[in-house]
């Protein structure tokens, strides 16, 4: 959808070097997106990255889920 108001906000956002101004403008752009694009929130996702110090071989967690193969206690 071609919205001149959205285009003007995006231009101001791109031209601004002030982080506070960019944050304000991005909030306005995001509000327009939520008005114009049909969306439905389906839930929230929270994860915890905790492990006992007694575990060895755990390694780094992936972006989605930790992998537990080759883990020893």
mmCIF file of the N, C-alpha and C atoms, coordinates in Angstrom:
data_MODEL
# 
_entry.id   MODEL 
# 
loop_
_atom_site.group_PDB 
_atom_site.id 
_atom_site.type_symbol 
_atom_site.label_atom_id 
_atom_site.label_alt_id 
_atom_site.label_comp_id 
_atom_site.label_asym_id 
_atom_site.label_entity_id 
_atom_site.label_seq_id 
_atom_site.pdbx_PDB_ins_code 
_atom_site.Cartn_x 
_atom_site.Cartn_y 
_atom_site.Cartn_z 
_atom_site.occupancy 
_atom_site.B_iso_or_equiv 
_atom_site.pdbx_formal_charge 
_atom_site.auth_seq_id 
_atom_site.auth_comp_id 
_atom_site.auth_asym_id 
_atom_site.auth_atom_id 
_atom_site.pdbx_PDB_model_num 
ATOM 1   N N  . UNK A 1 1  ? 0.851  -1.171  0.000  1.00 0.00 ? 1  UNK A N  1 
ATOM 2   C CA . UNK A 1 1  ? 0.000  0.000   0.000  1.00 0.00 ? 1  UNK A CA 1 
ATOM 3   C C  . UNK A 1 1  ? 0.899  1.237   0.000  1.00 0.00 ? 1  UNK A C  1 
ATOM 4   N N  . UNK A 1 2  ? 0.653  2.157   -0.900 1.00 0.00 ? 2  UNK A N  1 
ATOM 5   C CA . UNK A 1 2  ? 1.436  3.389   -0.977 1.00 0.00 ? 2  UNK A CA 1 
ATOM 6   C C  . UNK A 1 2  ? 0.779  4.448   -0.108 1.00 0.00 ? 2  UNK A C  1 
ATOM 7   N N  . UNK A 1 3  ? 1.421  4.770   0.992  1.00 0.00 ? 3  UNK A N  1 
ATOM 8   C CA . UNK A 1 3  ? 0.914  5.764   1.929  1.00 0.00 ? 3  UNK A CA 1 
ATOM 9   C C  . UNK A 1 3  ? 1.920  6.911   1.988  1.00 0.00 ? 3  UNK A C  1 
ATOM 10  N N  . UNK A 1 4  ? 1.534  8.108   1.520  1.00 0.00 ? 4  UNK A N  1 
ATOM 11  C CA . UNK A 1 4  ? 2.476  9.226   1.533  1.00 0.00 ? 4  UNK A CA 1 
ATOM 12  C C  . UNK A 1 4  ? 2.945  9.578   2.950  1.00 0.00 ? 4  UNK A C  1 
ATOM 13  N N  . UNK A 1 5  ? 2.082  9.422   3.925  1.00 0.00 ? 5  UNK A N  1 
ATOM 14  C CA . UNK A 1 5  ? 2.464  9.690   5.312  1.00 0.00 ? 5  UNK A CA 1 
ATOM 15  C C  . UNK A 1 5  ? 3.538  8.734   5.790  1.00 0.00 ? 5  UNK A C  1 
ATOM 16  N N  . UNK A 1 6  ? 3.381  7.465   5.422  1.00 0.00 ? 6  UNK A N  1 
ATOM 17  C CA . UNK A 1 6  ? 4.378  6.455   5.798  1.00 0.00 ? 6  UNK A CA 1 
ATOM 18  C C  . UNK A 1 6  ? 5.710  6.732   5.101  1.00 0.00 ? 6  UNK A C  1 
ATOM 19  N N  . UNK A 1 7  ? 5.651  7.103   3.841  1.00 0.00 ? 7  UNK A N  1 
ATOM 20  C CA . UNK A 1 7  ? 6.875  7.408   3.095  1.00 0.00 ? 7  UNK A CA 1 
ATOM 21  C C  . UNK A 1 7  ? 7.600  8.599   3.717  1.00 0.00 ? 7  UNK A C  1 
ATOM 22  N N  . UNK A 1 8  ? 6.855  9.614   4.149  1.00 0.00 ? 8  UNK A N  1 
ATOM 23  C CA . UNK A 1 8  ? 7.465  10.789  4.779  1.00 0.00 ? 8  UNK A CA 1 
ATOM 24  C C  . UNK A 1 8  ? 8.120  10.408  6.101  1.00 0.00 ? 8  UNK A C  1 
ATOM 25  N N  . UNK A 1 9  ? 7.443  9.570   6.894  1.00 0.00 ? 9  UNK A N  1 
ATOM 26  C CA . UNK A 1 9  ? 8.021  9.119   8.166  1.00 0.00 ? 9  UNK A CA 1 
ATOM 27  C C  . UNK A 1 9  ? 9.299  8.325   7.931  1.00 0.00 ? 9  UNK A C  1 
ATOM 28  N N  . UNK A 1 10 ? 9.277  7.440   6.930  1.00 0.00 ? 10 UNK A N  1 
ATOM 29  C CA . UNK A 1 10 ? 10.469 6.642   6.625  1.00 0.00 ? 10 UNK A CA 1 
ATOM 30  C C  . UNK A 1 10 ? 11.622 7.529   6.168  1.00 0.00 ? 10 UNK A C  1 
ATOM 31  N N  . UNK A 1 11 ? 11.319 8.563   5.400  1.00 0.00 ? 11 UNK A N  1 
ATOM 32  C CA . UNK A 1 11 ? 12.362 9.478   4.941  1.00 0.00 ? 11 UNK A CA 1 
ATOM 33  C C  . UNK A 1 11 ? 12.971 10.223  6.127  1.00 0.00 ? 11 UNK A C  1 
ATOM 34  N N  . UNK A 1 12 ? 12.123 10.715  7.040  1.00 0.00 ? 12 UNK A N  1 
ATOM 35  C CA . UNK A 1 12 ? 12.628 11.404  8.232  1.00 0.00 ? 12 UNK A CA 1 
ATOM 36  C C  . UNK A 1 12 ? 13.467 10.457  9.081  1.00 0.00 ? 12 UNK A C  1 
ATOM 37  N N  . UNK A 1 13 ? 12.993 9.210   9.221  1.00 0.00 ? 13 UNK A N  1 
ATOM 38  C CA . UNK A 1 13 ? 13.715 8.209   10.010 1.00 0.00 ? 13 UNK A CA 1 
ATOM 39  C C  . UNK A 1 13 ? 15.103 7.967   9.423  1.00 0.00 ? 13 UNK A C  1 
ATOM 40  N N  . UNK A 1 14 ? 15.166 7.823   8.107  1.00 0.00 ? 14 UNK A N  1 
ATOM 41  C CA . UNK A 1 14 ? 16.431 7.540   7.432  1.00 0.00 ? 14 UNK A CA 1 
ATOM 42  C C  . UNK A 1 14 ? 17.392 8.726   7.517  1.00 0.00 ? 14 UNK A C  1 
ATOM 43  N N  . UNK A 1 15 ? 16.861 9.926   7.450  1.00 0.00 ? 15 UNK A N  1 
ATOM 44  C CA . UNK A 1 15 ? 17.699 11.126  7.454  1.00 0.00 ? 15 UNK A CA 1 
ATOM 45  C C  . UNK A 1 15 ? 18.188 11.518  8.845  1.00 0.00 ? 15 UNK A C  1 
ATOM 46  N N  . UNK A 1 16 ? 17.472 11.108  9.881  1.00 0.00 ? 16 UNK A N  1 
ATOM 47  C CA . UNK A 1 16 ? 17.820 11.531  11.237 1.00 0.00 ? 16 UNK A CA 1 
ATOM 48  C C  . UNK A 1 16 ? 19.009 10.746  11.790 1.00 0.00 ? 16 UNK A C  1 
ATOM 49  N N  . UNK A 1 17 ? 19.893 11.456  12.490 1.00 0.00 ? 17 UNK A N  1 
ATOM 50  C CA . UNK A 1 17 ? 21.031 10.813  13.159 1.00 0.00 ? 17 UNK A CA 1 
ATOM 51  C C  . UNK A 1 17 ? 20.809 10.752  14.670 1.00 0.00 ? 17 UNK A C  1 
ATOM 52  N N  . UNK A 1 18 ? 19.720 11.362  15.151 1.00 0.00 ? 18 UNK A N  1 
ATOM 53  C CA . UNK A 1 18 ? 19.424 11.408  16.581 1.00 0.00 ? 18 UNK A CA 1 
ATOM 54  C C  . UNK A 1 18 ? 18.685 10.138  17.000 1.00 0.00 ? 18 UNK A C  1 
ATOM 55  N N  . UNK A 1 19 ? 19.280 9.317   17.882 1.00 0.00 ? 19 UNK A N  1 
ATOM 56  C CA . UNK A 1 19 ? 18.639 8.060   18.288 1.00 0.00 ? 19 UNK A CA 1 
ATOM 57  C C  . UNK A 1 19 ? 17.253 8.256   18.910 1.00 0.00 ? 19 UNK A C  1 
ATOM 58  N N  . UNK A 1 20 ? 17.077 9.305   19.703 1.00 0.00 ? 20 UNK A N  1 
ATOM 59  C CA . UNK A 1 20 ? 15.769 9.546   20.331 1.00 0.00 ? 20 UNK A CA 1 
ATOM 60  C C  . UNK A 1 20 ? 14.715 9.873   19.272 1.00 0.00 ? 20 UNK A C  1 
ATOM 61  N N  . UNK A 1 21 ? 15.088 10.694  18.306 1.00 0.00 ? 21 UNK A N  1 
ATOM 62  C CA . UNK A 1 21 ? 14.167 11.041  17.219 1.00 0.00 ? 21 UNK A CA 1 
ATOM 63  C C  . UNK A 1 21 ? 13.846 9.811   16.372 1.00 0.00 ? 21 UNK A C  1 
ATOM 64  N N  . UNK A 1 22 ? 14.853 8.998   16.077 1.00 0.00 ? 22 UNK A N  1 
ATOM 65  C CA . UNK A 1 22 ? 14.632 7.773   15.291 1.00 0.00 ? 22 UNK A CA 1 
ATOM 66  C C  . UNK A 1 22 ? 13.699 6.817   16.032 1.00 0.00 ? 22 UNK A C  1 
ATOM 67  N N  . UNK A 1 23 ? 13.864 6.708   17.353 1.00 0.00 ? 23 UNK A N  1 
ATOM 68  C CA . UNK A 1 23 ? 12.995 5.824   18.134 1.00 0.00 ? 23 UNK A CA 1 
ATOM 69  C C  . UNK A 1 23 ? 11.550 6.307   18.073 1.00 0.00 ? 23 UNK A C  1 
ATOM 70  N N  . UNK A 1 24 ? 11.350 7.623   18.210 1.00 0.00 ? 24 UNK A N  1 
ATOM 71  C CA . UNK A 1 24 ? 10.004 8.200   18.120 1.00 0.00 ? 24 UNK A CA 1 
ATOM 72  C C  . UNK A 1 24 ? 9.393  7.930   16.743 1.00 0.00 ? 24 UNK A C  1 
ATOM 73  N N  . UNK A 1 25 ? 10.175 8.194   15.696 1.00 0.00 ? 25 UNK A N  1 
ATOM 74  C CA . UNK A 1 25 ? 9.681  7.981   14.335 1.00 0.00 ? 25 UNK A CA 1 
ATOM 75  C C  . UNK A 1 25 ? 9.378  6.511   14.072 1.00 0.00 ? 25 UNK A C  1 
ATOM 76  N N  . UNK A 1 26 ? 10.242 5.615   14.570 1.00 0.00 ? 26 UNK A N  1 
ATOM 77  C CA . UNK A 1 26 ? 9.994  4.190   14.354 1.00 0.00 ? 26 UNK A CA 1 
ATOM 78  C C  . UNK A 1 26 ? 8.705  3.761   15.046 1.00 0.00 ? 26 UNK A C  1 
ATOM 79  N N  . UNK A 1 27 ? 8.427  4.331   16.217 1.00 0.00 ? 27 UNK A N  1 
ATOM 80  C CA . UNK A 1 27 ? 7.167  4.035   16.901 1.00 0.00 ? 27 UNK A CA 1 
ATOM 81  C C  . UNK A 1 27 ? 5.967  4.438   16.059 1.00 0.00 ? 27 UNK A C  1 
ATOM 82  N N  . UNK A 1 28 ? 6.069  5.586   15.401 1.00 0.00 ? 28 UNK A N  1 
ATOM 83  C CA . UNK A 1 28 ? 4.984  6.046   14.532 1.00 0.00 ? 28 UNK A CA 1 
ATOM 84  C C  . UNK A 1 28 ? 4.846  5.146   13.304 1.00 0.00 ? 28 UNK A C  1 
ATOM 85  N N  . UNK A 1 29 ? 5.966  4.746   12.726 1.00 0.00 ? 29 UNK A N  1 
ATOM 86  C CA . UNK A 1 29 ? 5.932  3.837   11.568 1.00 0.00 ? 29 UNK A CA 1 
ATOM 87  C C  . UNK A 1 29 ? 5.307  2.509   11.967 1.00 0.00 ? 29 UNK A C  1 
ATOM 88  N N  . UNK A 1 30 ? 5.716  1.997   13.119 1.00 0.00 ? 30 UNK A N  1 
ATOM 89  C CA . UNK A 1 30 ? 5.184  0.722   13.593 1.00 0.00 ? 30 UNK A CA 1 
ATOM 90  C C  . UNK A 1 30 ? 3.681  0.811   13.849 1.00 0.00 ? 30 UNK A C  1 
ATOM 91  N N  . UNK A 1 31 ? 3.218  1.936   14.396 1.00 0.00 ? 31 UNK A N  1 
ATOM 92  C CA . UNK A 1 31 ? 1.782  2.120   14.620 1.00 0.00 ? 31 UNK A CA 1 
ATOM 93  C C  . UNK A 1 31 ? 1.026  2.065   13.295 1.00 0.00 ? 31 UNK A C  1 
ATOM 94  N N  . UNK A 1 32 ? 1.579  2.697   12.253 1.00 0.00 ? 32 UNK A N  1 
ATOM 95  C CA . UNK A 1 32 ? 0.947  2.642   10.930 1.00 0.00 ? 32 UNK A CA 1 
ATOM 96  C C  . UNK A 1 32 ? 0.903  1.213   10.392 1.00 0.00 ? 32 UNK A C  1 
ATOM 97  N N  . UNK A 1 33 ? 1.995  0.481   10.583 1.00 0.00 ? 33 UNK A N  1 
ATOM 98  C CA . UNK A 1 33 ? 2.041  -0.907  10.114 1.00 0.00 ? 33 UNK A CA 1 
ATOM 99  C C  . UNK A 1 33 ? 0.942  -1.719  10.784 1.00 0.00 ? 33 UNK A C  1 
ATOM 100 N N  . UNK A 1 34 ? 0.783  -1.551  12.107 1.00 0.00 ? 34 UNK A N  1 
ATOM 101 C CA . UNK A 1 34 ? -0.244 -2.307  12.828 1.00 0.00 ? 34 UNK A CA 1 
ATOM 102 C C  . UNK A 1 34 ? -1.648 -1.925  12.378 1.00 0.00 ? 34 UNK A C  1 
ATOM 103 N N  . UNK A 1 35 ? -1.833 -0.679  11.950 1.00 0.00 ? 35 UNK A N  1 
ATOM 104 C CA . UNK A 1 35 ? -3.142 -0.254  11.453 1.00 0.00 ? 35 UNK A CA 1 
ATOM 105 C C  . UNK A 1 35 ? -3.423 -0.815  10.062 1.00 0.00 ? 35 UNK A C  1 
ATOM 106 N N  . UNK A 1 36 ? -2.389 -0.880  9.217  1.00 0.00 ? 36 UNK A N  1 
ATOM 107 C CA . UNK A 1 36 ? -2.585 -1.218  7.813  1.00 0.00 ? 36 UNK A CA 1 
ATOM 108 C C  . UNK A 1 36 ? -2.480 -2.705  7.497  1.00 0.00 ? 36 UNK A C  1 
ATOM 109 N N  . UNK A 1 37 ? -1.704 -3.436  8.257  1.00 0.00 ? 37 UNK A N  1 
ATOM 110 C CA . UNK A 1 37 ? -1.469 -4.846  7.951  1.00 0.00 ? 37 UNK A CA 1 
ATOM 111 C C  . UNK A 1 37 ? -2.271 -5.707  8.917  1.00 0.00 ? 37 UNK A C  1 
ATOM 112 N N  . UNK A 1 38 ? -3.096 -6.600  8.400  1.00 0.00 ? 38 UNK A N  1 
ATOM 113 C CA . UNK A 1 38 ? -3.859 -7.460  9.305  1.00 0.00 ? 38 UNK A CA 1 
ATOM 114 C C  . UNK A 1 38 ? -2.932 -8.431  10.040 1.00 0.00 ? 38 UNK A C  1 
ATOM 115 N N  . UNK A 1 39 ? -2.896 -8.316  11.350 1.00 0.00 ? 39 UNK A N  1 
ATOM 116 C CA . UNK A 1 39 ? -2.066 -9.199  12.168 1.00 0.00 ? 39 UNK A CA 1 
ATOM 117 C C  . UNK A 1 39 ? -2.869 -9.695  13.354 1.00 0.00 ? 39 UNK A C  1 
ATOM 118 N N  . UNK A 1 40 ? -2.424 -10.802 13.915 1.00 0.00 ? 40 UNK A N  1 
ATOM 119 C CA . UNK A 1 40 ? -3.064 -11.341 15.102 1.00 0.00 ? 40 UNK A CA 1 
ATOM 120 C C  . UNK A 1 40 ? -1.979 -11.904 16.005 1.00 0.00 ? 40 UNK A C  1 
ATOM 121 N N  . UNK A 1 41 ? -1.906 -11.405 17.223 1.00 0.00 ? 41 UNK A N  1 
ATOM 122 C CA . UNK A 1 41 ? -0.929 -11.916 18.176 1.00 0.00 ? 41 UNK A CA 1 
ATOM 123 C C  . UNK A 1 41 ? -1.363 -13.308 18.610 1.00 0.00 ? 41 UNK A C  1 
ATOM 124 N N  . UNK A 1 42 ? -0.427 -14.246 18.546 1.00 0.00 ? 42 UNK A N  1 
ATOM 125 C CA . UNK A 1 42 ? -0.769 -15.621 18.914 1.00 0.00 ? 42 UNK A CA 1 
ATOM 126 C C  . UNK A 1 42 ? -0.161 -16.043 20.238 1.00 0.00 ? 42 UNK A C  1 
ATOM 127 N N  . UNK A 1 43 ? 0.702  -15.229 20.814 1.00 0.00 ? 43 UNK A N  1 
ATOM 128 C CA . UNK A 1 43 ? 1.265  -15.586 22.113 1.00 0.00 ? 43 UNK A CA 1 
ATOM 129 C C  . UNK A 1 43 ? 2.625  -14.966 22.337 1.00 0.00 ? 43 UNK A C  1 
ATOM 130 N N  . UNK A 1 44 ? 3.188  -15.272 23.477 1.00 0.00 ? 44 UNK A N  1 
ATOM 131 C CA . UNK A 1 44 ? 4.518  -14.807 23.851 1.00 0.00 ? 44 UNK A CA 1 
ATOM 132 C C  . UNK A 1 44 ? 5.419  -16.008 24.064 1.00 0.00 ? 44 UNK A C  1 
ATOM 133 N N  . UNK A 1 45 ? 6.707  -15.819 23.821 1.00 0.00 ? 45 UNK A N  1 
ATOM 134 C CA . UNK A 1 45 ? 7.674  -16.894 24.021 1.00 0.00 ? 45 UNK A CA 1 
ATOM 135 C C  . UNK A 1 45 ? 8.756  -16.387 24.958 1.00 0.00 ? 45 UNK A C  1 
ATOM 136 N N  . UNK A 1 46 ? 9.004  -17.149 26.009 1.00 0.00 ? 46 UNK A N  1 
ATOM 137 C CA . UNK A 1 46 ? 10.067 -16.824 26.950 1.00 0.00 ? 46 UNK A CA 1 
ATOM 138 C C  . UNK A 1 46 ? 10.944 -18.051 27.119 1.00 0.00 ? 46 UNK A C  1 
ATOM 139 N N  . UNK A 1 47 ? 12.243 -17.848 27.177 1.00 0.00 ? 47 UNK A N  1 
ATOM 140 C CA . UNK A 1 47 ? 13.157 -18.962 27.388 1.00 0.00 ? 47 UNK A CA 1 
ATOM 141 C C  . UNK A 1 47 ? 14.135 -18.609 28.498 1.00 0.00 ? 47 UNK A C  1 
ATOM 142 N N  . UNK A 1 48 ? 14.674 -19.637 29.114 1.00 0.00 ? 48 UNK A N  1 
ATOM 143 C CA . UNK A 1 48 ? 15.687 -19.467 30.145 1.00 0.00 ? 48 UNK A CA 1 
ATOM 144 C C  . UNK A 1 48 ? 16.942 -20.205 29.709 1.00 0.00 ? 48 UNK A C  1 
ATOM 145 N N  . UNK A 1 49 ? 18.080 -19.596 29.888 1.00 0.00 ? 49 UNK A N  1 
ATOM 146 C CA . UNK A 1 49 ? 19.354 -20.225 29.563 1.00 0.00 ? 49 UNK A CA 1 
ATOM 147 C C  . UNK A 1 49 ? 20.118 -20.441 30.862 1.00 0.00 ? 49 UNK A C  1 
ATOM 148 N N  . UNK A 1 50 ? 19.786 -21.530 31.555 1.00 0.00 ? 50 UNK A N  1 
ATOM 149 C CA . UNK A 1 50 ? 20.432 -21.844 32.824 1.00 0.00 ? 50 UNK A CA 1 
ATOM 150 C C  . UNK A 1 50 ? 20.857 -23.304 32.822 1.00 0.00 ? 50 UNK A C  1 
ATOM 151 N N  . UNK A 1 51 ? 21.941 -23.603 33.534 1.00 0.00 ? 51 UNK A N  1 
ATOM 152 C CA . UNK A 1 51 ? 22.416 -24.984 33.638 1.00 0.00 ? 51 UNK A CA 1 
ATOM 153 C C  . UNK A 1 51 ? 23.286 -25.095 34.877 1.00 0.00 ? 51 UNK A C  1 
ATOM 154 N N  . UNK A 1 52 ? 23.344 -26.274 35.432 1.00 0.00 ? 52 UNK A N  1 
ATOM 155 C CA . UNK A 1 52 ? 24.205 -26.541 36.579 1.00 0.00 ? 52 UNK A CA 1 
ATOM 156 C C  . UNK A 1 52 ? 25.670 -26.460 36.164 1.00 0.00 ? 52 UNK A C  1 
ATOM 157 N N  . UNK A 1 53 ? 26.503 -25.984 37.066 1.00 0.00 ? 53 UNK A N  1 
ATOM 158 C CA . UNK A 1 53 ? 27.945 -25.949 36.798 1.00 0.00 ? 53 UNK A CA 1 
ATOM 159 C C  . UNK A 1 53 ? 28.535 -27.353 36.823 1.00 0.00 ? 53 UNK A C  1 
ATOM 160 N N  . UNK A 1 54 ? 27.760 -28.359 37.269 1.00 0.00 ? 54 UNK A N  1 
ATOM 161 C CA . UNK A 1 54 ? 28.227 -29.750 37.296 1.00 0.00 ? 54 UNK A CA 1 
ATOM 162 C C  . UNK A 1 54 ? 28.177 -30.393 35.910 1.00 0.00 ? 54 UNK A C  1 
ATOM 163 N N  . UNK A 1 55 ? 27.496 -29.758 34.964 1.00 0.00 ? 55 UNK A N  1 
ATOM 164 C CA . UNK A 1 55 ? 27.397 -30.307 33.611 1.00 0.00 ? 55 UNK A CA 1 
ATOM 165 C C  . UNK A 1 55 ? 28.644 -29.958 32.816 1.00 0.00 ? 55 UNK A C  1 
ATOM 166 N N  . UNK A 1 56 ? 29.109 -30.904 32.036 1.00 0.00 ? 56 UNK A N  1 
ATOM 167 C CA . UNK A 1 56 ? 30.226 -30.650 31.127 1.00 0.00 ? 56 UNK A CA 1 
ATOM 168 C C  . UNK A 1 56 ? 29.786 -30.973 29.711 1.00 0.00 ? 56 UNK A C  1 
ATOM 169 N N  . UNK A 1 57 ? 30.374 -30.302 28.751 1.00 0.00 ? 57 UNK A N  1 
ATOM 170 C CA . UNK A 1 57 ? 30.063 -30.589 27.352 1.00 0.00 ? 57 UNK A CA 1 
ATOM 171 C C  . UNK A 1 57 ? 28.798 -29.928 26.850 1.00 0.00 ? 57 UNK A C  1 
ATOM 172 N N  . UNK A 1 58 ? 28.220 -29.029 27.643 1.00 0.00 ? 58 UNK A N  1 
ATOM 173 C CA . UNK A 1 58 ? 26.961 -28.407 27.230 1.00 0.00 ? 58 UNK A CA 1 
ATOM 174 C C  . UNK A 1 58 ? 27.167 -27.478 26.040 1.00 0.00 ? 58 UNK A C  1 
ATOM 175 N N  . UNK A 1 59 ? 28.205 -26.668 26.044 1.00 0.00 ? 59 UNK A N  1 
ATOM 176 C CA . UNK A 1 59 ? 28.460 -25.770 24.918 1.00 0.00 ? 59 UNK A CA 1 
ATOM 177 C C  . UNK A 1 59 ? 27.460 -24.632 24.874 1.00 0.00 ? 59 UNK A C  1 
ATOM 178 N N  . UNK A 1 60 ? 27.456 -23.937 23.769 1.00 0.00 ? 60 UNK A N  1 
ATOM 179 C CA . UNK A 1 60 ? 26.569 -22.792 23.592 1.00 0.00 ? 60 UNK A CA 1 
ATOM 180 C C  . UNK A 1 60 ? 25.184 -23.250 23.137 1.00 0.00 ? 60 UNK A C  1 
ATOM 181 N N  . UNK A 1 61 ? 24.160 -22.541 23.609 1.00 0.00 ? 61 UNK A N  1 
ATOM 182 C CA . UNK A 1 61 ? 22.798 -22.823 23.157 1.00 0.00 ? 61 UNK A CA 1 
ATOM 183 C C  . UNK A 1 61 ? 22.622 -22.253 21.753 1.00 0.00 ? 61 UNK A C  1 
ATOM 184 N N  . UNK A 1 62 ? 21.767 -22.871 20.977 1.00 0.00 ? 62 UNK A N  1 
ATOM 185 C CA . UNK A 1 62 ? 21.453 -22.327 19.661 1.00 0.00 ? 62 UNK A CA 1 
ATOM 186 C C  . UNK A 1 62 ? 20.502 -21.159 19.848 1.00 0.00 ? 62 UNK A C  1 
ATOM 187 N N  . UNK A 1 63 ? 20.118 -20.514 18.773 1.00 0.00 ? 63 UNK A N  1 
ATOM 188 C CA . UNK A 1 63 ? 19.206 -19.389 18.879 1.00 0.00 ? 63 UNK A CA 1 
ATOM 189 C C  . UNK A 1 63 ? 17.823 -19.817 19.352 1.00 0.00 ? 63 UNK A C  1 
ATOM 190 N N  . UNK A 1 64 ? 17.453 -21.062 19.122 1.00 0.00 ? 64 UNK A N  1 
ATOM 191 C CA . UNK A 1 64 ? 16.103 -21.498 19.477 1.00 0.00 ? 64 UNK A CA 1 
ATOM 192 C C  . UNK A 1 64 ? 16.107 -22.393 20.710 1.00 0.00 ? 64 UNK A C  1 
ATOM 193 N N  . UNK A 1 65 ? 16.830 -23.491 20.697 1.00 0.00 ? 65 UNK A N  1 
ATOM 194 C CA . UNK A 1 65 ? 16.826 -24.442 21.804 1.00 0.00 ? 65 UNK A CA 1 
ATOM 195 C C  . UNK A 1 65 ? 18.241 -24.913 22.095 1.00 0.00 ? 65 UNK A C  1 
ATOM 196 N N  . UNK A 1 66 ? 18.546 -25.193 23.360 1.00 0.00 ? 66 UNK A N  1 
ATOM 197 C CA . UNK A 1 66 ? 19.862 -25.775 23.656 1.00 0.00 ? 66 UNK A CA 1 
ATOM 198 C C  . UNK A 1 66 ? 19.905 -27.233 23.209 1.00 0.00 ? 66 UNK A C  1 
ATOM 199 N N  . UNK A 1 67 ? 21.088 -27.709 22.898 1.00 0.00 ? 67 UNK A N  1 
ATOM 200 C CA . UNK A 1 67 ? 21.264 -29.110 22.514 1.00 0.00 ? 67 UNK A CA 1 
ATOM 201 C C  . UNK A 1 67 ? 21.926 -29.844 23.666 1.00 0.00 ? 67 UNK A C  1 
ATOM 202 N N  . UNK A 1 68 ? 21.412 -31.006 24.019 1.00 0.00 ? 68 UNK A N  1 
ATOM 203 C CA . UNK A 1 68 ? 21.901 -31.725 25.183 1.00 0.00 ? 68 UNK A CA 1 
ATOM 204 C C  . UNK A 1 68 ? 22.673 -32.989 24.840 1.00 0.00 ? 68 UNK A C  1 
ATOM 205 N N  . UNK A 1 69 ? 22.975 -33.252 23.543 1.00 0.00 ? 69 UNK A N  1 
ATOM 206 C CA . UNK A 1 69 ? 23.775 -34.429 23.268 1.00 0.00 ? 69 UNK A CA 1 
ATOM 207 C C  . UNK A 1 69 ? 25.219 -34.159 23.684 1.00 0.00 ? 69 UNK A C  1 
ATOM 208 N N  . UNK A 1 70 ? 25.916 -35.215 24.089 1.00 0.00 ? 70 UNK A N  1 
ATOM 209 C CA . UNK A 1 70 ? 27.297 -35.156 24.589 1.00 0.00 ? 70 UNK A CA 1 
ATOM 210 C C  . UNK A 1 70 ? 27.434 -34.404 25.911 1.00 0.00 ? 70 UNK A C  1 
ATOM 211 N N  . UNK A 1 71 ? 26.360 -34.326 26.687 1.00 0.00 ? 71 UNK A N  1 
ATOM 212 C CA . UNK A 1 71 ? 26.414 -33.670 27.992 1.00 0.00 ? 71 UNK A CA 1 
ATOM 213 C C  . UNK A 1 71 ? 26.592 -34.737 29.058 1.00 0.00 ? 71 UNK A C  1 
ATOM 214 N N  . UNK A 1 72 ? 27.503 -34.488 29.991 1.00 0.00 ? 72 UNK A N  1 
ATOM 215 C CA . UNK A 1 72 ? 27.763 -35.419 31.096 1.00 0.00 ? 72 UNK A CA 1 
ATOM 216 C C  . UNK A 1 72 ? 27.622 -34.681 32.413 1.00 0.00 ? 72 UNK A C  1 
ATOM 217 N N  . UNK A 1 73 ? 27.324 -35.486 33.447 1.00 0.00 ? 73 UNK A N  1 
ATOM 218 C CA . UNK A 1 73 ? 27.248 -34.914 34.790 1.00 0.00 ? 73 UNK A CA 1 
ATOM 219 C C  . UNK A 1 73 ? 28.461 -35.339 35.569 1.00 0.00 ? 73 UNK A C  1 
# 
